[in-house]
């Protein structure tokens, strides 16, 4: 998926695939924005420019930034789901594909 990122060091908006952490231009830390790819692409050029200029303000940037989901949350969920004693009806077929 495509995500919209902003680099506060080079003050550029990047459309990157995946949740990237570093700017491809200056290698600074990126902030992932809440705006969707389709919404950003369909914005008029003047609104895009205004968005980019407004993100230079730290308060505005923090309001538009997505809180990153930590991978430890996924690891904890995975551990809980694997440790549960739920028996799946198709679990006996896994052994046939493990060879």
N, C-alpha and C positions, 0 to 999 in steps of 0.2 A: 504494500500500500504506500501511497505517497503522503507525506506529512510536511507541513509548513514549519520551518525553523527560522529563528532570527539569531544573528550573531551581533552581540552588543559591541564587539571590538571593531569589526569592519563595517558595522551598521548595514548589513545586507540581509535580505530575506532569501532563504534557500528552499527549494522544493526537493526533498530528498526521500528516497524509498527507505522505509523502516525508521526506527527510533534512533537517530544518530546523536552522538554526544559532542563531536568536534567539527568545527567549521572546515569545509574543504578548501577555503581560501587562505585563512590565517591560522588555522589549527586552534582557535580559541574555543571556549565552551559555548555550545548552542543552547537555545531555549526553544522548546517545542511549543508552538502556538495552538490555541484552542480552535482556531478557524480551520474548517475542512478544506481539503484540496479543491473540491468542486466549487465551493463558495469563493475561494480566493481566485481561481481561474476565471470565474464569471464576473468578477469585480471590474468596473471600469478602471482604466489606467490612473485616473486622478485619485480614485479611492485607494488604490494600491500604494501610490506615492504618499498619500496622507497617512495611511496605516504605518508605513515604514518610518516616516518622520515622527509619528506619535510614540513609536516603540523605543525611541531614544530616552524617553522619560522612564526612570526605574519603576515608578509606581504603576504606570500604564503597562509596562512590560510584565510586571509580576501579576497584574490582573488578567492579562491575556495568555499567561503561560499555563500549560498543563502540568499538574503534579505528576512526576514520573512514577510509574508503578515499579516497585522494587522486585527484583527477581527472587528475593528471599520469601516474598509473599507467595509466589508460585511454587517455590520449593516446599513451603509449609503445607500448601494445599495438596500438592502431589504426595507428600509423605502421609498426610491424613487419609487421602483417598486410597493409597496402597495398603495402609495398615488396617483399613476397615475390613470386617469379616463378611462383606457382601459377596454372595456367590452369584456369578453371572451364568446364564444358561448356555452361553457359547464358550465358556472357559475350558471345557474339555477338548475343544478343537485347537487350542493353542499348541499343544504338544505335537500335533501333526505337522506344524509349520516350523518347528524349531530345529529341524535337522539341517 
